[in-house]
Amino acid sequence: MTSPANTPEPEEYGRLEYERRFWSRGVSGVAGVDEVGRGPLAGPVVAAAVVLPPDTWIEGAADSKILTAEQRTALYPVICDKAVAVGIGASSVGEIDRANILVATAWAMRRALERLPEKPGHVVVDGLPMRSLEWRHEAVVDGDALIHSIACASILAKVCRDRLMHKLAVRYPEYGWETNVGYGTKGHREAIDRHGPTPHHRRTFLGLQFEMEI
């Protein structure tokens, strides 16, 4: 007898241990949440929330940081197709400058959760607890490496943010966003020195004065 297509093999089954604790109690809506873009000098912070069907393992899905761009791009539609629900949220450069990156990250995560069609039964986020998230949740350090739904969320968030930065690179070709996606590489910093910051740069990250809107 063969296993259903979505049912992982035994060695993979153990790697769904976190989600299985809730699935076994009838909590099917386990939302894994992760963000991408805390550290760049330019662009928003983007978060994703992913709810997988019970016992679903997506082959190849792992922490987005250890995957190539090609692997992430290939996995993106697979995750969207197999997930019960997906939500994407972001916080703008202005919000990052007005609040701070940690608060803005929590806002992006909250927006991702709010875009799920149904409220999940359990929320788990990568990293430390986020008071500004305003959702009851559990936080797991290195969750993107340990929890499959968080790993899937990290891939979606990374692909979405990279696509946005690639589009902005067409409008602002001097800064190399098509390759550095807003991170502070040597070439990016030199471009800022030559051309100055764009509206998409985080002024507080550059040590520049930020004027809050009244």
Residue pairs with C-beta under 8 A, 6 or more apart in sequence:
3 9
6 53
6 55
6 56
6 57
6 82
7 55
7 56
7 57
8 15
8 16
8 55
8 56
8 57
9 57
12 57
13 20
13 55
13 57
15 57
15 148
16 55
16 57
16 148
18 124
18 140
18 146
18 147
18 148
19 30
19 52
19 54
19 147
19 148
19 149
20 55
22 28
22 30
22 121
22 122
23 30
23 54
23 55
27 121
27 122
28 53
28 54
28 84
28 121
29 51
29 84
29 85
29 118
29 119
29 120
29 121
29 122
30 51
30 52
30 120
30 121
30 122
30 124
30 149
31 49
31 50
31 51
31 85
31 113
31 116
31 120
31 122
31 123
31 124
31 149
32 49
32 50
32 51
32 52
32 124
32 125
32 143
32 147
32 148
32 149
32 150
32 151
32 152
32 153
33 47
33 48
33 49
33 50
33 109
33 112
33 113
33 123
33 124
33 125
33 126
33 137
33 150
33 153
34 47
34 48
34 64
34 125
34 126
34 143
34 144
34 150
34 151
34 153
34 154
34 157
35 45
35 46
35 47
35 48
35 105
35 108
35 109
35 126
35 157
36 45
36 46
36 47
36 64
36 154
36 157
36 158
36 160
36 161
37 43
37 44
37 45
37 46
37 157
37 161
37 182
38 45
38 101
38 105
39 183
39 184
40 181
40 182
40 183
40 184
40 202
40 205
41 182
41 183
41 184
41 188
41 189
41 192
41 201
41 202
41 205
41 206
42 93
42 165
42 168
42 175
42 177
42 182
42 188
42 198
42 200
42 201
42 202
43 93
43 161
43 164
43 165
43 168
43 177
43 181
43 182
43 200
44 90
44 91
44 92
44 93
44 96
44 108
44 161
44 164
45 90
45 91
45 96
45 101
45 104
45 105
45 108
45 161
46 88
46 89
46 90
46 108
46 157
46 160
46 161
46 164
47 88
47 89
47 90
47 105
47 108
47 109
47 111
47 112
47 153
47 157
48 86
48 87
48 88
48 89
48 112
48 153
48 154
48 155
48 156
48 157
48 160
49 85
49 86
49 87
49 88
49 89
49 109
49 112
49 113
49 115
49 116
49 120
49 123
49 153
50 79
50 83
50 85
50 86
50 149
50 150
50 152
50 153
50 156
51 83
51 84
51 85
51 86
51 116
51 120
51 149
52 58
52 82
52 83
52 84
52 148
52 149
52 152
53 82
53 83
53 84
56 82
57 148
58 75
58 78
58 79
58 82
58 148
58 152
60 67
60 71
60 74
60 75
61 75
61 78
61 79
61 148
61 151
61 152
61 155
62 145
62 151
63 144
63 145
63 151
63 154
64 72
64 144
64 151
64 154
64 155
64 157
64 158
65 144
65 154
67 75
67 155
69 162
72 155
72 158
72 159
72 162
73 159
75 152
75 155
76 155
76 156
76 159
79 86
79 152
79 155
79 156
80 86
80 156
83 152
85 116
85 117
85 118
85 120
86 116
86 156
87 111
87 112
87 113
87 114
87 115
87 116
88 112
88 115
88 156
88 157
88 160
89 107
89 108
89 109
89 110
89 111
89 112
89 113
89 114
89 115
90 108
90 111
90 161
91 104
91 105
91 107
91 108
91 111
93 199
93 200
93 201
93 202
94 213
95 104
95 107
96 104
96 202
96 204
96 205
97 202
97 203
97 204
97 210
98 210
98 212
99 107
100 204
102 130
102 132
103 132
105 130
106 130
106 131
106 132
106 133
106 134
107 132
109 125
109 130
109 133
109 135
110 132
110 133
110 134
110 135
112 153
113 120
113 123
113 135
122 138
123 135
123 136
123 137
123 138
124 137
124 138
124 139
124 140
124 143
124 147
124 149
124 150
125 133
125 137
125 138
125 139
125 140
125 143
125 150
126 139
126 140
126 141
126 142
126 143
126 144
126 147
126 150
126 153
126 154
127 139
127 140
127 141
127 143
128 139
128 141
129 137
129 139
130 137
130 139
140 146
140 147
140 150
143 150
144 150
144 151
144 153
144 154
145 151
161 181
162 181
165 177
165 178
165 181
165 182
166 177
166 178
166 181
168 177
168 200
169 175
169 176
169 177
169 178
172 198
172 200
174 191
174 194
174 195
175 188
175 191
175 192
175 195
175 198
176 185
176 187
176 188
176 191
177 188
180 187
180 188
182 188
182 200
192 201
192 206
197 203
197 206
197 208
203 209
203 210
204 210
